[in-house]
Amino acid sequence: MNMIAAVSNRGLMRFKLYKGALNGAIFIDFMTRLVRDAKQKVFLIAGDPRVHPATFDKSSGAVQEWLAHHKDEIEIFTLPADPPEHPPDQYRNNDLKQTINNKPPARTRDDPVATTSSIL
């Protein structure tokens, strides 16, 4: 199980849980959800693009095409490879991991998803 998430400047968090590797289709679905509820243009600050180059690379076909059609709704900026501060989602990830590690072990495949969703 993996997660993609965004934290607004007001502390509102949006997240998506998914299986497998992050790809353009998952990223586009996540961005679609972000702009759907936004009352103004979304400025998405993404982590190091080297982590998921096919997803964050503005030259990747599907993501680039989607962004071109939604340029009035969303714009992506990327952090440098070694930012001077940890982005807010890193703190959230650490809290999430610590909380999950303090819970009883998962008994089914759905347990981690339910636990993660309830914590977030």
C-alpha positions as CSV (number, residue, x, y, z in Angstrom):
1,M,0.0,0.0,0.0
2,N,1.2,3.5,-0.9
3,M,-0.1,6.9,-0.3
4,I,0.0,10.3,-2.1
5,A,-1.1,13.3,-0.1
6,A,-1.2,17.1,-0.1
7,V,-1.5,19.5,2.8
8,S,-3.0,23.0,2.2
9,N,-1.7,26.2,3.7
10,R,-4.6,25.9,6.1
11,G,-3.6,22.4,7.3
12,L,-6.3,20.6,5.3
13,M,-5.0,17.2,4.1
14,R,-6.1,15.3,1.0
15,F,-4.8,11.8,0.5
16,K,-5.1,8.8,-1.8
17,L,-4.2,5.2,-0.9
18,Y,-3.2,2.9,-3.8
19,K,-1.4,-0.3,-4.5
20,G,1.7,-0.6,-6.6
21,A,3.9,2.2,-7.9
22,L,2.8,5.8,-8.4
23,N,2.2,6.4,-12.0
24,G,0.7,9.1,-14.2
25,A,-2.9,7.8,-14.0
26,I,-2.8,7.7,-10.2
27,F,-1.3,11.2,-10.1
28,I,-3.9,12.6,-12.5
29,D,-6.7,11.1,-10.4
30,F,-5.2,12.7,-7.3
31,M,-4.9,16.1,-9.0
32,T,-8.5,15.8,-10.3
33,R,-9.6,15.3,-6.7
34,L,-7.6,18.3,-5.5
35,V,-9.0,20.7,-8.1
36,R,-12.6,19.4,-7.8
37,D,-13.1,20.9,-4.3
38,A,-10.9,23.9,-4.7
39,K,-12.5,27.3,-4.9
40,Q,-9.4,28.8,-6.5
41,K,-6.3,27.7,-8.4
42,V,-4.2,25.0,-6.7
43,F,-0.5,25.5,-6.5
44,L,0.9,22.0,-5.8
45,I,4.4,21.9,-4.4
46,A,5.7,18.4,-5.1
47,G,8.8,16.7,-3.7
48,D,11.9,15.8,-5.6
49,P,10.9,14.8,-9.1
50,R,13.7,12.2,-9.2
51,V,11.7,10.1,-6.8
52,H,8.8,9.6,-9.3
53,P,10.1,11.0,-12.6
54,A,7.3,9.6,-14.8
55,T,4.7,11.2,-12.5
56,F,6.1,14.6,-11.7
57,D,8.0,15.2,-15.0
58,K,6.1,17.8,-16.8
59,S,7.3,16.3,-20.1
60,S,5.6,12.9,-19.4
61,G,2.8,12.6,-21.9
62,A,-0.4,12.0,-19.9
63,V,0.5,14.3,-17.0
64,Q,1.6,17.1,-19.3
65,E,-1.6,16.8,-21.4
66,W,-3.8,16.8,-18.3
67,L,-1.9,19.8,-16.8
68,A,-2.3,21.7,-20.1
69,H,-6.1,21.2,-20.1
70,H,-6.3,22.3,-16.4
71,K,-3.7,25.1,-16.4
72,D,-6.3,27.5,-14.9
73,E,-7.0,25.1,-12.1
74,I,-3.6,23.8,-11.0
75,E,0.1,24.5,-11.4
76,I,2.9,22.3,-10.1
77,F,6.2,23.4,-8.5
78,T,8.9,21.0,-7.4
79,L,11.2,21.3,-4.4
80,P,14.9,21.1,-4.8
81,A,16.6,17.7,-4.3
82,D,17.8,18.7,-0.8
83,P,15.4,21.3,0.6
84,P,16.6,23.2,3.6
85,E,13.6,22.1,5.6
86,H,11.4,19.0,5.7
87,P,8.1,19.5,3.8
88,P,5.0,19.1,6.1
89,D,4.1,15.7,4.6
90,Q,7.4,14.3,6.0
91,Y,6.2,15.1,9.5
92,R,2.9,13.5,8.8
93,N,4.6,10.4,7.4
94,N,6.7,10.0,10.5
95,D,3.6,10.4,12.8
96,L,1.7,7.9,10.7
97,K,4.5,5.3,10.8
98,Q,4.9,5.7,14.6
99,T,1.1,5.4,15.2
100,I,0.8,2.3,12.9
101,N,3.8,0.7,14.6
102,N,2.1,1.1,18.0
103,K,-1.0,-0.7,16.8
104,P,-1.6,-4.5,16.9
105,P,-0.2,-6.3,13.8
106,A,-2.5,-6.5,10.8
107,R,-4.4,-9.7,10.5
108,T,-5.9,-9.2,7.0
109,R,-4.8,-7.4,3.9
110,D,-7.5,-4.7,4.5
111,D,-6.3,-3.9,8.1
112,P,-3.5,-1.6,7.1
113,V,-5.8,0.3,4.7
114,A,-8.4,0.8,7.4
115,T,-5.8,1.7,10.1
116,T,-4.2,4.3,7.8
117,S,-7.5,5.8,6.8
118,S,-8.6,6.1,10.4
119,I,-5.4,7.8,11.5
120,L,-5.4,10.2,8.6
